[in-house]
Amino acid sequence: MDQEPVGELVQRASQQLTELVRGELRLAQAEFKEKGKHYGKGGGLFGGAGVVGFLMLQALVASAIAALSVVLPVWAAGLIITAVLGVIAAVLARSGKKQVGRAAPPTPEQTVENLKADVATIKESVHR
């Protein structure tokens, strides 16, 4: 029987493993690149939808002012719609402030305690 030395087998296996890993990395890179293109296009389309939606809301405000101006002077209709939008903006800002306040980052004391617990867990698992 023709048997190869163990050193050559290990070297060949190592080389094949390296080639396999490189191939997998190239494949992953290609997949990420393709997905990145789709995410980019999707983000652009969402941005366009946002702009058109904003224009739609402006047209809606203009329509509301025009509708109110049938029974009121145009300046009064504009003032009423502005006040309504101001109230909506204030409510949204207040709600946003509450949400941001709830998302406060952990205090340094909590982080230090968490790190101490992690170190203790690691030490315990090493000494087993």
Backbone torsions as a table, in degrees:
resi	resn	phi	psi	omega
1	MET	NA	141.6	176.1
2	ASP	-95.4	103.6	178.4
3	GLN	-110.7	138.8	178.8
4	GLU	-84.4	150.2	176.1
5	PRO	-62.7	151.2	-177.7
6	VAL	-58.4	-38.0	-179.1
7	GLY	-60.1	-42.0	178.7
8	GLU	-67.0	-40.1	178.2
9	LEU	-62.0	-43.7	179.4
10	VAL	-64.6	-41.1	180.0
11	GLN	-64.2	-44.0	180.0
12	ARG	-65.6	-42.3	178.6
13	ALA	-62.5	-41.1	178.7
14	SER	-63.2	-42.7	-180.0
15	GLN	-65.1	-43.4	179.6
16	GLN	-65.0	-39.2	178.4
17	LEU	-64.0	-42.0	177.9
18	THR	-61.0	-45.2	179.1
19	GLU	-63.2	-40.1	178.8
20	LEU	-62.5	-45.9	-179.5
21	VAL	-63.6	-43.4	178.3
22	ARG	-61.0	-42.4	178.0
23	GLY	-61.6	-43.2	178.8
24	GLU	-64.4	-38.5	178.2
25	LEU	-65.7	-39.7	176.7
26	ARG	-63.2	-41.5	178.7
27	LEU	-64.0	-44.9	179.0
28	ALA	-62.5	-40.0	179.2
29	GLN	-62.6	-43.3	179.0
30	ALA	-63.7	-41.8	179.2
31	GLU	-64.0	-43.5	179.1
32	PHE	-63.8	-38.7	179.8
33	LYS	-63.6	-43.2	179.4
34	GLU	-64.8	-45.2	178.8
35	LYS	-65.1	-35.9	178.5
36	GLY	-61.3	-39.4	177.0
37	LYS	-60.5	-44.6	-179.2
38	HIS	-65.8	-41.5	177.3
39	TYR	-62.4	-40.0	178.9
40	GLY	-63.3	-46.5	178.9
41	LYS	-64.0	-42.9	179.0
42	GLY	-62.3	-42.0	178.3
43	GLY	-62.7	-41.3	177.4
44	GLY	-63.0	-41.4	178.8
45	LEU	-66.6	-39.9	176.0
46	PHE	-62.9	-39.7	177.4
47	GLY	-61.6	-45.0	176.8
48	GLY	-60.9	-40.8	178.2
49	ALA	-64.1	-37.0	178.1
50	GLY	-64.5	-42.8	179.3
51	VAL	-63.7	-46.9	179.9
52	VAL	-64.4	-38.4	177.2
53	GLY	-64.0	-38.6	177.2
54	PHE	-64.5	-42.0	176.4
55	LEU	-62.6	-37.9	178.6
56	MET	-62.3	-42.9	178.3
57	LEU	-64.3	-36.6	176.5
58	GLN	-63.2	-41.9	177.9
59	ALA	-64.3	-37.3	178.6
60	LEU	-64.4	-41.5	177.8
61	VAL	-63.4	-44.6	178.6
62	ALA	-61.5	-38.7	178.5
63	SER	-66.5	-40.2	178.4
64	ALA	-64.2	-40.9	177.3
65	ILE	-63.8	-43.9	179.6
66	ALA	-62.4	-39.7	179.8
67	ALA	-65.8	-42.7	179.0
68	LEU	-69.5	-28.2	-178.4
69	SER	-70.3	-8.2	175.4
70	VAL	-69.0	-36.6	-177.1
71	VAL	-107.2	-12.7	-178.7
72	LEU	-130.4	163.9	172.2
73	PRO	-64.1	152.9	-176.4
74	VAL	-58.2	-41.0	-178.8
75	TRP	-62.2	-38.2	-179.9
76	ALA	-69.8	-40.2	178.7
77	ALA	-61.9	-44.1	178.3
78	GLY	-62.7	-40.7	179.7
79	LEU	-65.7	-41.2	179.5
80	ILE	-63.8	-47.5	-179.8
81	ILE	-63.6	-39.3	177.4
82	THR	-61.5	-42.7	179.4
83	ALA	-63.8	-42.6	179.0
84	VAL	-61.9	-44.7	178.4
85	LEU	-64.3	-36.1	177.4
86	GLY	-63.4	-41.7	178.3
87	VAL	-64.4	-44.1	178.7
88	ILE	-61.2	-43.5	179.6
89	ALA	-63.0	-39.8	179.9
90	ALA	-64.8	-42.8	179.1
91	VAL	-63.6	-43.8	178.8
92	LEU	-64.6	-41.3	179.4
93	ALA	-64.3	-41.5	179.3
94	ARG	-63.8	-44.3	178.4
95	SER	-63.6	-41.1	177.6
96	GLY	-63.3	-39.9	178.7
97	LYS	-63.4	-40.4	177.9
98	LYS	-62.7	-43.3	-179.1
99	GLN	-65.2	-41.2	178.6
100	VAL	-64.9	-38.1	177.8
101	GLY	-63.6	-32.8	178.6
102	ARG	-74.3	-19.8	-176.0
103	ALA	-97.7	26.4	-179.1
104	ALA	-61.0	140.3	180.0
105	PRO	-67.8	160.0	179.5
106	PRO	-64.0	148.2	179.1
107	THR	-72.9	157.6	179.3
108	PRO	-58.7	-32.5	179.5
109	GLU	-61.5	-42.1	179.1
110	GLN	-64.0	-41.4	-179.6
111	THR	-63.1	-43.6	179.6
112	VAL	-62.8	-43.9	179.2
113	GLU	-62.8	-41.3	178.6
114	ASN	-63.1	-42.2	178.8
115	LEU	-63.7	-41.2	177.9
116	LYS	-60.9	-42.8	179.4
117	ALA	-64.5	-39.5	178.7
118	ASP	-63.8	-44.7	179.5
119	VAL	-62.0	-41.9	179.5
120	ALA	-62.9	-40.6	179.1
121	THR	-64.4	-42.8	-179.9
122	ILE	-65.0	-44.0	178.8
123	LYS	-61.0	-40.5	-179.0
124	GLU	-64.7	-40.8	-178.8
125	SER	-71.8	-28.9	179.6
126	VAL	-73.5	-35.8	-176.1
127	HIS	-80.1	-3.3	-180.0
128	ARG	-74.6	NA	NA
